[in-house]
Amino acid sequence: MESGVTSAAGEVREAAAVVALTSEDDVRAAARRLSGQVLRTPLLPCEALSRELGCRVLLKAENLQHTGSFKARGALNALLARRERGLALDGVVTFSAGNHGAALAFAGRRLGAAVTVFMPPRAVPAKVEAIRRHGGRPVLTEDFVGAAREFAERGELPLLHPFDDLDVIAGQGTVGLEILEDADWVDTLVVPIGGGGLVSGLGATVAALSPATHVVGVEPALAATLAHAVRTGAPAALETPPASLADGLNAPFAGVHTYAHVRRQVHHLVQVGEDDIRAAWAFLVRETRLLVEPSAAVGLAALRAGAVTVPAGGTVVLVISGGNADLGALAAVVPVS
């Protein structure tokens, strides 16, 4: 399926077209591996949003997943798939703002692999602690991506990319399988974007099983990595370091695989501002009683800002990507009365 998203560089578009994409078979294989390993999260109706927006709004509550985000799916699938291929997993290295790191620590503990996670120095303390709680070793440093790569090379350890990895993408795609099994119909699927692993997996699943469903990716305007890749015609680092309240989406660059998936399988990319994210975050917590992080609210922010169009009376699914909130910041946004 050709995306509604367009690139400025034709030759790079042609190169991206030959990058391998996740298939339905890949996602179903991931679902088999993850059976009994991850939670089947609920698809919850939200009456307050349905009334406000004039459509049926369903929330895929991945904040209730192991480690508090969808990331557990991709991390576990990646390690299990590598073990199937006979690769040694004594130790694994990654870089992360927090959720992928906690998920990989959780997966590593289950499979007997020591996990080291390189993080930005201003990472949310709750996410740093979550990595420790699940048995991982967090290392905070300015060049956390470069430091992770150097550490992995020096120790001859595998580096598991947090989003630009086909096994990770296939694991995230299992969110889409569950949505399509639990909803009778989905007009629009709205997905938060950081580096693009989740939207890539969902795009692949929807393209195979429900091609009439529109997939919309939402980025913070201050961390629009995929929009930057589309605009420049290739994955590249942002000119200004990402700095959104939605810290889980502050990926400094897109990946080769995620760029290819978005270009071919995502219908629209939209960006939202910080005030809209903050207001949507407060609304979600108040109206749903779900403990969510700002990254989980960007889809709602886009809907409320009118950046996403849903047919009147249609069905829109918002992927609530995580619940690892900084409670101090949350209290400032949703004061206790």
Secondary structure by P-SEA (a helix, b strand, c coil): cccccccccaaaaaaaaacccccaaaaaaaaaaaccccccccccccaaaaaaaccbbbbcccccccccccaaaaaaaaaaaaaaacccccbbbbccccaaaaaaaaaaaaabbbbbbbbcccccaaaaaaaaaabbbbbbccaaaaaaaaaaaaacbbbbbccccaaaaaaaaaaaaaaaaacccccbbbbbbcccaaaaaaaaaaacccccbbbbbbbccccaaaaaaaaacccccccccccccccccccccccaaaaaaaaccccbbbbbcaaaaaaaaaaaaaaccccccccccaaaaaaaaccccccccbbbbbcccccccaaaaaaaacccc
